[in-house]
Structures are given as C-alpha cells and as structure tokens.
Amino acid sequence: MSIEHTIQQGVAEAVKALYGLDAAPQTTTPQATRKDFEGDLTVVVFPFLKASRKAPEATAEEIGSWLKENLDEVAAYNVVKGFLNLSIDPAVWTKRLLAIDADESFGIRKATEESPLVMVEYSSPNTNKPLHLGHVRNNLLGSSLCRILDANGLKVVKTNIVNDRGIHICKSMLAWQKWGEGATPESTGKKGDHLIGDFYVAFDKHFRAEVKELMEKEGLTKEEAEAKSPLMAEAREMLRRWEAGDPEVRALWKRMNDWVYAGFDETYRRMGVGFDKIYYESNTYLEGKDLVLKGLEEGKMYRKEDGSVWADLTPEGLDHKLLLRSDGTSVYMTQDIGTAKLRYQDYPIDKMVYVVGNEQNYHFQVLSILLDRLGFKWGKELVHFSYGMVELPEGKMKSREGTVVDADDLMDEMIAQASEAAAERFPDMEPEEAREIARMVGLGALKYFLLKVDPKKNMMFNPKESIDFNGNTGPFLQYTYARIRSVMRKAGEIDREAAGRAVPNAKETAVIRKIADFPQIVAEAGRSYSPALVANYCYDLAKEYNQFYHDYPILREENPEVRNLRLLISATAARTLRAAAGLLGMEMPERM
C-alpha cells in the first residue's frame, strides 16, 4: 500500500471518529505539499467543515492531532488555513523503497481474462507515399498509448488501417505506367514506398504543368483546366477500372502495393512499432456500403432524389452527412463503418481508440453517432485520440510537392547526429558499440521529443535541440540511466538489510518519493490517454536523481548503512526510469 493510500485511509478514519462522517474517497486523498510550505502531503479539510461545525483551522488541527497519534507514518503536521500539511517520518520512506525493490512488477499491472479489451488504431498510411514526420508522431503516440494501456492491466489489440484504394493510389500507378520504364525497388535500389512516392510526386508535377498549359492556351480558369485535364481523366478511368475489378489494373495495383508494404515494414521495424491486425480499405469499403444500405432499409438513413444516401444528424446538433454518392461509391465515413464491422466480428471490443490528427475531430464525432445508430455497443463510447500537428522550423510539409520529411531520412539524420555527439563525448568507444548506442540515442531523442509534448498541442520538432545531452531530452534520460548502471557495476551486491536501517535525508527522500509516484503516473496516463505524462515523469525522476548524485557520495560513502541505502535508491531509480522510458518505446543503453 502506498503512503498516500495509508494517509487517505487514516483521514477517512479520523473524520469518522471525530465527526461521525463517512467521507467520500476523493475528499480524503492527499496531494503533494507545495514546495513553499513545510510537509510532504497535504489534506484539504473544507469538505469536512459541515460535519465538524468548526473553523477550517480548528478542523485541520483536530484531524492532524488524530493522525499523529494514530499513524506511525505521520511525524509532524502544520496548519495553513484549511490545509493540513503532514510531514512523513523519513524511516517510512526507507520501508517504501524496500517494498518497491521487492515488487518485480512495480507500477505495471497485468491483464486478466476479465480485463476489458481495448483496440487502438494508429498509423493509417496511404500506399502512394512513404511514411513522413506526421506519421512518425502518430505511430509513436499510438504505440506508446498501447504500452500504457497494457501497463494498466487492459487487453490491448494494436490495429492499422491501410488506405490502399482511391484516386491518389491510381495517380502513382498511372505515373509508373507512363514514366516508370519498368522501374522496381530491385532495379533502382530504392525502398518500395520511396519509389512509389516518387511517382506520386511525378504525377503532380505533370498535372500542374498540364493545367498551366491549358490555362495559357485556352484561357481557362484553374478549376476549369483541372476539370479538363486529360491526365486526371486517365487517373479517374483507372480508378473506375479498379472498382470494376479489371485484372490488368488490379495486378499492377497489387504489385506496387506489395513494394510499399515491404518498405513500410522496414520503417515500422526501425521505429519499434507493430500491429496485431492490419485492415485494408480495399476490403472494408464494400462492407460499409452494405451496412449503410441496411440502415437505409431500417429508416436510419435517407436517400435523396439523385440517389445519394445521407444521415440526418440534426437531432444530435450536427448537419446532414453524405454516406454514399449518387453513383453508389463510398466516402471515407462509409469505409470506417465497414472497418468497424469487421473489427467487431474479429474481436470482442469493449472500447475503440482512434489515433488520428485533430483535423478529423468532426469525422469521429459523426462516426461515433453512426456506429451507435447502427448497433455497435462501443460506438457511442469510442475515443478519438486527437493530437496536434508537428512541423519543422522550415514550415509545413506537402506530400504532392515532395517536401515532406521522410520518416527513414529523419531516423537516419537523428542517428547521424547522435553518432557525431557520441564521437565527441566518448572517443574511445568501440565502433560497433558506438553505432548501437548512436542508434538508441538517435531514436530515443526522436521518440522522447515527440512524446513529451501534450498530444493535443501542435508542436515544432527541432532535431538539433532533441539530441542535446542536457535538459528535457531523451539523451539526458539515457545518460542518467547509463550513469547509474556504471555506479552499480562498480558497487557489487547491495546489502538490503543494512539499507533498511538507514534513515534517508531530505534529498534521498525526494528521490524515493519520485520513484514511488510511478504507479500513479501510469494510471493517470492511461485514464487521460497521455504519453506526455510518462515522458515528463521520466525527466523529473532523472533530474531529481542527478541532483542527489551531485550532492552526495555513493561509492565513497563510509557509513555502510547510508552507502547501501544510496545504492538501493540508485538501482531502483534506474529500474523505474527504464520501465517508464519503455512505455515510450525508448531503449536505455547500459553504457554511454
């Protein structure tokens, strides 16, 4: 039981004994005392005033006196108006540290057969281009969220929906036919997703040139020229042939998509993310169409005179939503409905979480309503993990113009920068070890920088800033971990019995308290869907430990009880830091 829980129970018992009040748990939960006040934990007594019939100061004084008399953990207390500040006996923190040390799964809960099943969708790439910086943030957020939910004792299924059909796919296919000259990943030495992305850019280049020529020669507006473009007409015809099941178009589509999938798999592996199940829009859009038509028969949708099918969402305070076009083809909403159906068939989903950017907030608001209307029990409770966009100092990215920050190039750059930094700081390291550490540090810097920001916020990613070994960065966490591991290799075995006899000083207590916060951080990150809470906890723990490390000797400490306590604090801090960073997908090098 945590010290906070012990105090919470003690406060509940105190108000029951003093005032006959059965207090709600949320009113007896202590908070960390503000740094400008004396104490460790603070209890707010205002909820108990009606029962005590006394002033806030008098009520706090009575509760504090009762706790000091009845709880060994409370060494002293002071009252500031309606706030009861409790000082915890330092020896209690030693016991807490020993308990954490003995708990192999500290902060991590295991799923049981009764645990709810949460499905998390993330990545959602298009097969006409490689993954870029925006996908990197999406994948890292989704993957970290899955680890956090798993650590909260939930069953988690990681899923991906691949956008493998549509006009954008046909643009790349048509460009390859026209200008590819039979190019393959093998013949060009390019990853398949990069090769296909080049043809998507090539299509847009030729299309824009064609539009410009039509505007100049025929005096058309840009919109008129785009509508008259022969190249775009060919792409639409290819899409029509694909939807009709044309064998030649389908064979080319499969061949080029397979190139892309091989490229995606390599990028995912380097990034450290994966999936339990991958769905493809080419398999789901017809399922969605069938569901919408069934909803139409049941009066849940309506058809307009042009044959299009719509949902009336005005009862929910929204507008009318198109679900099937007049030619019977599906829109994205319909495809998502079809994907939901297949997922519900495959898994007993209790909650569905979609990791998608905030520009799709309205889409998922509508999807939730429609899934509920169509009878999916989790539809109403689906979670849109909405996150902000990520940009570079140079500005926004544009896929069609080939100005995106490619995920593979970004990872290469991060590892290269880490390699340069490592060469300067650790010139005597063996080349193979240096390469592996550079990989861990480069990718750790990328992951931490993207995850430490509140996911709801837009963010600016600065590669140079992220690789710094000082400050709120991934390399700082990794260096702290490696520093502790170096201490432990020199120290030998820890005498826990001796450590248990030591009473920690204020700085040692601060590190133990920060370690002890880990379970609550994991729980809150799971409740609020926020990897940033875990990331910033890592920084707070590393910072707290480094202050202790600089202020007090560890290996040179002559008192064996104090020395072993400091070693135990160090070992437990390293283990907790590694576990927390692991929830972000970060690897922690043993040496740096």
C-alpha atoms as one frame of an Amber mdcrd trajectory, in Angstrom:
protein
   0.000   0.000   0.000   1.363   3.444  -0.920   1.916   6.101   1.732  -0.715
   8.245   0.026  -3.261   5.438   0.374  -2.330   4.945   4.018  -2.889   8.647
   4.706  -6.139   8.612   2.719  -7.478   5.762   4.868  -6.217   7.470   8.008
  -8.043  10.714   7.158 -11.244   8.750   6.493 -10.922   7.056   9.892 -10.147
  10.393  11.566 -13.240  12.210  10.296 -15.367   9.184  11.125 -14.003   9.065
  14.685 -14.087  12.831  15.224 -17.285  13.839  13.414 -19.156  10.641  12.526
 -18.688  11.401   8.829 -18.345   8.706   6.159 -16.172  10.761   3.826 -16.058
  10.165   0.069 -12.625   8.837  -1.041 -11.968  11.853  -3.274 -12.245  14.175
  -0.262  -9.639  12.292   1.801  -6.989  11.882  -0.912  -3.817  13.825  -0.042
  -1.819  15.860  -2.528   1.894  16.650  -2.594   2.617  19.648  -0.368   3.611
  22.822  -2.195   7.352  23.433  -2.093   6.953  26.744  -0.284   5.309  25.002
   2.694   6.696  22.551   5.229   5.468  18.979   4.823   5.190  16.083   2.380
   1.453  15.570   1.874  -1.464  17.982   2.224  -5.098  17.271   3.080  -7.782
  19.858   2.295 -10.268  19.965   5.167 -13.021  22.147   3.645 -15.205  19.109
   2.728 -15.411  18.216   6.438 -16.461  21.612   7.845 -20.187  20.919   7.713
 -19.685  17.821   9.862 -17.124  19.368  12.228 -19.090  22.630  12.673 -15.773
  24.351  13.323 -13.478  26.782  11.557 -11.077  25.365   8.931  -8.023  25.889
  11.170  -9.627  24.134  14.147 -10.820  21.231  11.989  -7.375  20.777  10.444
  -5.768  20.897  13.894  -8.057  18.162  15.230  -7.517  15.879  12.225  -3.746
  16.467  12.324  -3.600  15.630  16.025  -5.601  12.431  15.481  -3.340  11.326
  12.614  -0.131  11.985  14.545  -1.444   9.982  17.480  -2.790   7.060  15.424
  -0.498   6.737  12.396   3.188   5.865  12.755   3.787   7.376   9.331   2.945
  10.930  10.469   5.902  12.560  12.241   4.522  16.119  12.436   1.921  18.430
  10.976   1.181  22.106  10.497  -1.958  24.003   9.552  -2.254  26.780   6.971
  -5.884  27.933   6.987  -7.886  24.986   5.655  -4.822  22.999   4.572  -3.343
  20.283   6.776   0.315  19.694   5.846   1.686  16.347   7.048   5.374  15.510
   7.460   6.037  11.821   6.926   8.532  10.014   9.170  11.688   9.607   6.986
  12.067   5.973   8.094   8.771   5.233   6.364  10.367   6.113   3.014  13.076
   3.504   3.574  10.367   0.871   4.093   8.622   2.113   0.983  11.840   1.825
  -1.026  12.395  -1.748   0.171   8.807  -2.635  -0.782   9.275  -1.170  -4.279
  12.552  -3.045  -4.661  10.815  -6.320  -3.777   7.960  -5.698  -6.226   9.126
  -7.031  -9.599   6.127  -5.546 -11.430   6.138  -2.189  -9.623   3.854   0.250
 -11.446   2.793  -2.312 -14.052  -0.486  -4.247 -13.846  -1.075  -7.463 -15.772
  -4.235  -8.156 -17.744  -6.557 -10.954 -16.645  -9.265 -12.852 -18.502 -11.798
 -10.369 -17.124  -9.864  -7.303 -18.275 -11.643  -5.109 -20.855 -10.343  -5.295
 -24.421  -9.251  -2.012 -25.955  -8.490  -1.782 -29.651  -6.180   1.039 -30.728
  -5.931   2.119 -34.361  -2.884   4.086 -35.417  -0.577   4.747 -38.392  -3.215
   4.680 -41.213  -0.779   5.237 -44.104  -1.573   5.709 -47.791   0.119   3.345
 -50.251   1.081   6.168 -52.608   3.932   7.530 -50.495   6.354   6.658 -47.686
   5.750   7.458 -44.043   6.665  11.011 -43.061   7.172  13.065 -39.888   3.422
  13.324 -39.260   3.172   9.524 -39.416   6.101   9.262 -37.009   4.239  11.226
 -34.348   1.090   9.201 -34.987   2.911   5.863 -34.725   4.856   6.826 -31.628
   1.740   8.149 -29.885  -0.290   5.070 -30.804   2.412   2.591 -29.874   3.133
   4.328 -26.557  -0.565   4.516 -25.733  -0.846   0.754 -26.290   2.042   0.122
 -23.888   0.489   2.413 -21.278  -2.943   0.784 -21.533  -1.294  -2.631 -21.309
   0.566  -1.467 -18.184  -2.829  -0.551 -16.704  -3.945  -4.167 -16.920  -6.057
  -3.899 -20.072  -6.086  -6.271 -23.008  -4.843  -4.299 -25.990  -5.131  -5.019
 -29.707  -2.975  -2.859 -31.975  -4.516  -2.261 -35.392  -3.723  -0.379 -38.556
  -5.999   0.591 -41.444  -4.121   0.961 -44.729  -5.574   3.383 -47.275  -4.819
   1.251 -50.318  -7.515   2.400 -52.761  -8.704   5.640 -54.307  -7.681   8.254
 -56.828  -4.373   9.029 -55.055  -3.263   5.408 -55.473  -4.180   5.496 -59.159
  -2.087   8.632 -59.666   1.073   6.778 -58.631   0.107   3.754 -60.737  -0.552
   5.866 -63.828   2.717   7.783 -63.392   4.628   4.491 -63.176   2.974   3.277
 -66.370   3.801   6.490 -68.229   7.279   7.344 -66.959   8.483   4.413 -64.875
  10.208   2.455 -67.640   9.659  -0.738 -65.654  11.433   0.549 -62.535  11.350
  -1.731 -59.482  12.844  -1.490 -55.996  15.453  -4.020 -57.092  16.424  -2.214
 -60.310  16.611   1.217 -58.648  17.973   0.214 -55.231  15.148   2.185 -53.597
  12.764   1.134 -50.859   9.409   0.362 -52.428   7.498   3.073 -50.579  10.064
   5.677 -51.646   9.868   4.557 -55.265   6.079   4.814 -55.355   6.226   8.167
 -53.609   8.467   9.469 -56.388   5.795   8.592 -58.951   3.098  10.325 -56.902
   5.223  13.476 -56.968   5.854  12.953 -60.702   2.122  12.775 -61.401   1.508
  16.043 -59.597   4.391  17.710 -61.450   2.996  16.716 -64.864  -0.565  17.508
 -63.808   0.336  21.032 -62.728   2.252  21.601 -65.960  -0.756  20.378 -67.947
  -3.134  22.659 -66.034  -0.836  25.639 -66.599  -0.691  24.938 -70.334  -4.495
  24.656 -70.592  -4.909  27.948 -68.728  -2.463  29.723 -71.047  -3.580  28.238
 -74.386  -7.344  28.082 -73.850  -7.838  30.912 -71.355  -9.377  28.614 -68.762
  -9.542  29.227 -65.025  -7.507  26.917 -62.832 -10.627  24.990 -61.814 -11.733
  24.626 -65.455  -8.276  23.478 -66.517  -8.119  20.901 -63.721 -11.530  19.555
 -64.724 -10.422  19.295 -68.379  -7.032  17.717 -67.647  -6.522  14.560 -69.768
  -4.081  13.210 -67.169  -6.635  13.460 -64.368  -9.241  11.882 -66.647  -6.909
   8.915 -67.156  -6.451   8.564 -63.376 -10.223   8.578 -62.867 -10.638   5.976
 -65.596  -8.033   3.784 -63.896  -9.985   4.090 -60.620 -13.178   3.107 -62.427
 -11.419   0.048 -63.893 -10.044  -0.845 -60.446 -13.509  -0.705 -58.883 -14.817
  -2.829 -61.760 -12.174  -5.455 -60.952 -10.156  -5.043 -64.176  -7.485  -7.829
 -63.991  -4.686  -5.718 -65.515  -5.247  -2.755 -63.198  -5.689  -4.993 -60.169
  -2.451  -6.875 -60.945  -0.475  -3.619 -61.198  -2.139  -2.326 -58.021  -1.162
  -5.461 -56.085   2.396  -5.416 -57.400   3.005  -1.784 -56.473   1.276  -2.091
 -53.092   3.482  -5.065 -52.229   6.532  -2.869 -52.852   5.100  -0.283 -50.489
   4.250  -2.799 -47.757   7.823  -4.126 -47.752   9.034  -0.546 -47.310   6.531
   0.182 -44.552   7.544  -2.966 -42.655  11.188  -1.875 -42.629  10.274   1.602
 -41.352   7.988   0.207 -38.656  10.719  -2.181 -37.504  13.264   0.633 -37.178
  10.732   2.775 -35.348   9.942  -0.050 -32.924   6.202  -0.239 -33.636   3.996
  -3.094 -34.786   0.420  -4.314 -35.128  -1.654  -7.324 -34.150  -4.007  -6.907
 -37.100  -3.868  -4.835 -40.299  -7.041  -3.931 -42.186  -7.184  -2.653 -45.760
  -9.699  -0.194 -47.148  -9.984  -2.291 -50.307 -11.588  -4.975 -48.105 -13.711
  -2.705 -45.923 -15.397  -0.135 -48.165 -17.974  -2.596 -49.558 -18.779  -3.795
 -46.007 -19.546  -0.222 -45.056 -21.745   0.213 -48.102 -23.801  -2.833 -47.118
 -24.265  -1.525 -43.575 -25.396   1.873 -44.828 -27.903   0.271 -47.208 -29.212
  -1.859 -44.356 -29.552   1.292 -42.243 -31.443   2.870 -45.151 -33.923  -0.040
 -45.166 -34.421   0.353 -41.417 -35.112   4.080 -41.740 -31.880   5.145 -40.055
 -30.642   6.864 -43.236 -32.432   8.509 -46.166 -31.958   8.737 -49.930 -32.034
  11.967 -51.943 -33.548  12.332 -55.410 -30.116  11.948 -57.074 -29.710   8.527
 -55.438 -27.175   9.566 -52.795 -27.638   8.266 -49.236 -27.383  10.552 -46.205
 -27.692  10.507 -42.416 -29.684  13.215 -40.653 -27.627  14.255 -37.628 -29.647
  17.337 -36.705 -31.124  15.611 -33.613 -27.536  15.470 -32.306 -26.944  19.132
 -33.108 -24.966  18.453 -36.305 -25.799  18.588 -40.020 -26.581  16.023 -42.716
 -23.768  13.608 -43.638 -23.211  12.038 -47.072 -22.573   8.270 -46.857 -22.984
   7.039 -50.442 -22.546   9.202 -53.538 -25.183   9.297 -56.271 -23.118   6.773
 -58.288 -23.149   4.389 -55.307 -19.491   4.805 -54.373 -18.349   5.069 -50.754
 -16.907   8.009 -48.852 -14.343   7.739 -46.030 -17.080   7.640 -43.400 -18.625
   4.593 -45.045 -15.245   2.873 -45.164 -14.728   3.486 -41.441 -18.140   1.991
 -40.718 -17.182  -1.107 -42.716 -13.856  -1.408 -40.913 -15.659  -1.160 -37.571
 -17.941  -4.020 -38.558 -15.031  -6.300 -39.455 -13.200  -5.445 -36.253 -16.250
  -6.148 -34.162 -16.526  -9.529 -35.860 -12.874 -10.293 -35.186 -12.641  -9.121
 -31.551 -14.964  -8.646 -28.526 -14.170  -4.925 -28.357 -15.053  -3.032 -25.172
 -13.531   0.271 -26.264 -12.174   1.548 -29.578  -9.464   4.233 -29.691  -8.607
   6.018 -32.946  -5.242   7.807 -33.018  -5.877  10.452 -35.673  -4.954  14.130
 -36.014  -7.221  16.894 -34.740  -8.293  17.910 -38.240 -10.570  14.852 -38.105
 -12.410  15.800 -34.883 -15.749  16.251 -36.689 -15.305  12.983 -38.593 -15.044
  10.935 -35.413 -17.869  12.798 -33.726 -20.072  11.714 -36.636 -18.640   8.177
 -36.737 -19.471   7.669 -33.066 -23.091   8.658 -33.660 -23.455   6.471 -36.748
 -21.878   3.378 -35.190 -24.189   3.733 -32.195 -27.151   4.170 -34.532 -26.147
   1.025 -36.431 -25.992  -1.042 -33.231 -22.319  -1.232 -32.258 -22.322  -1.236
 -28.455 -18.985   0.585 -28.180 -19.787   3.153 -30.875 -21.089   5.797 -28.504
 -18.046   5.436 -26.270 -15.355   5.371 -28.959 -12.331   7.542 -28.203 -10.775
   9.837 -30.758  -7.201  10.284 -29.515  -6.920  13.671 -31.186  -3.447  15.116
 -31.499  -1.940  18.279 -32.927   0.215  18.650 -35.993   4.002  18.520 -35.966
   6.034  20.959 -38.037   9.684  21.787 -38.603  11.322  25.175 -38.207  11.178
  25.408 -42.012   7.369  25.181 -42.033   4.644  22.782 -43.162   5.097  19.698
 -45.300   3.415  18.960 -48.636   3.297  15.388 -49.941   2.405  16.183 -53.540
   5.309  18.594 -53.923   7.793  16.161 -52.442   8.629  18.444 -49.494   7.678
  16.008 -46.733  10.184  14.977 -44.106  10.595  11.301 -44.867  10.484   9.042
 -41.782  13.503   6.992 -42.880  15.553  10.099 -43.673  14.565  11.582 -40.316
  15.684   8.487 -38.409  18.943   8.414 -40.391  19.568  12.070 -39.544  18.845
  11.550 -35.842  21.216   8.574 -35.668  23.902  10.521 -37.560  23.614  13.442
 -35.137  23.790  11.063 -32.183  26.857   9.433 -33.722  28.591  12.814 -34.012
  27.724  13.688 -30.415  28.931  10.278 -29.196  32.227  10.614 -31.093  32.886
  13.906 -29.304  31.882  12.711 -25.832  33.137   9.102 -25.978  36.098   8.980
 -28.421  37.479   5.672 -27.068  34.337   3.611 -27.586  34.496   0.547 -29.852
  32.979   1.273 -33.326  30.303  -1.440 -33.131  29.197  -0.393 -29.657  29.269
   3.255 -30.733  26.950   2.509 -33.682  24.456   0.676 -31.485  24.452   3.407
 -28.859  24.066   6.063 -31.589  21.018   4.157 -32.866  19.468   4.015 -29.370
  20.260   7.651 -28.638  19.128   8.989 -32.021  15.805   7.163 -31.962  15.388
   7.820 -28.232  15.852  11.535 -28.853  13.228  11.454 -31.610  10.694   9.485
 -29.579  11.083  11.497 -26.403  10.906  14.875 -28.140   7.688  13.948 -29.968
   6.058  12.331 -26.933   6.924  14.810 -24.181   4.537  17.420 -25.614   0.853
  17.282 -24.674  -0.600  15.334 -27.615  -3.430  17.821 -28.034  -0.964  20.612
 -28.872   0.661  21.437 -32.187   4.411  21.202 -31.887   7.654  22.225 -33.539
  10.224  19.446 -33.937  13.816  20.625 -33.807  16.248  17.716 -34.441  19.284
  19.553 -33.061  17.506  20.511 -29.856  16.225  16.966 -29.341  19.720  15.394
 -29.382  21.117  17.574 -26.569  22.530  15.582 -23.645  21.357  18.259 -21.216
  17.843  19.437 -20.448  14.485  17.820 -21.088  15.644  15.386 -23.782  15.837
  11.659 -24.434  19.660  11.567 -24.371  19.614  13.166 -20.903  17.418  10.321
 -19.637  19.591   7.700 -21.325  22.791   9.226 -19.951  21.291   9.288 -16.449
  20.387   5.607 -16.740  23.839   4.680 -18.052  25.468   6.692 -15.240  23.510
   4.729 -12.615  24.336   1.425 -14.275  28.027   2.364 -14.179  27.755   3.029
 -10.438  26.047  -0.310  -9.890  28.686  -2.256 -11.833  31.377  -0.811  -9.563
  29.364  -1.291  -6.377  28.760  -5.015  -6.305  25.914  -6.512  -4.270  23.560
  -4.325  -2.219  23.126  -5.191   1.445  19.386  -4.545   1.757  19.333  -5.323
   5.456  21.889  -2.561   6.053  19.972  -0.200   3.756  16.820  -0.845   5.768
  18.460   0.522   8.920  19.308   3.883   7.304  17.088   6.947   7.601  17.073
   8.987   4.361  17.904  12.681   4.308  15.696  15.211   2.500  17.324  14.747
  -0.905  17.260  10.960  -0.679  13.620  11.120   0.402  12.821  13.306  -2.620
  14.192  10.637  -4.996  12.313   7.831  -3.215   9.084   9.842  -3.359   9.543
  10.460  -7.072  10.133   6.747  -7.666   7.020   5.950  -5.611   4.934   8.203
  -7.878   5.380   5.850 -10.862   2.198   3.744 -10.430   0.011   6.853 -10.141
   1.634   8.361 -13.234   0.991   5.193 -15.256  -2.614   5.083 -14.062  -3.259
   8.754 -14.882  -1.575   8.442 -18.289  -3.923   5.544 -19.042  -7.000   7.453
 -17.883  -6.134  10.612 -19.819  -4.509   8.930 -22.848  -1.342  10.989 -22.404
   2.153   9.558 -23.006   3.397  13.078 -22.207   2.699  12.427 -18.504   5.064
   9.452 -18.563   7.681  11.351 -20.581   7.781  14.280 -18.195   7.809  11.928
 -15.207  10.973  10.387 -16.682  12.567  13.823 -16.825  11.500  14.712 -13.277
  12.908  11.436 -11.938  16.199  11.803 -13.835  16.554  15.405 -12.701  15.814
  14.515  -9.065  18.308  11.654  -9.139  21.068  13.761 -10.714  20.692  16.415
  -8.025  21.095  13.705  -5.388  24.047  12.190  -7.282  25.890  15.516  -7.399
  25.218  16.395  -3.750  26.119  13.122  -2.045  28.812  10.437  -2.464  27.648
   6.914  -3.159  30.602   4.580  -3.662  32.839   6.729  -1.431  30.310   6.891
   1.429  31.980   5.321   4.506  28.844   4.564   6.536  27.768   1.120   5.233
  24.091   1.656   6.014  23.964   5.003   4.187  26.062   3.629   1.307  23.707
   0.703   0.798  20.646   2.934   1.040  22.075   5.165  -1.699  22.888   2.140
  -3.839  19.343   0.842  -3.383  17.944   4.265  -4.320  20.163   4.250  -7.420
  19.229   0.734  -8.515  15.515   1.369  -8.015  15.682   4.715  -9.818  17.377
   3.054 -12.800  14.836   0.250 -12.912  11.919   2.686 -12.707  13.432   5.007
 -15.307  13.912   2.093 -17.682  10.337   0.900 -17.154   8.892   4.389 -17.685
  11.018   5.062 -20.780   9.995   1.639 -22.076   6.377   2.841 -22.117   7.573
   5.473 -24.615   9.321   2.844 -26.744  12.776   4.094 -25.715  15.748   1.784
 -25.307  18.214   2.550 -22.493  21.923   1.863 -23.145  23.918   0.249 -20.355
  26.980   2.341 -21.197  27.456   5.825 -22.602
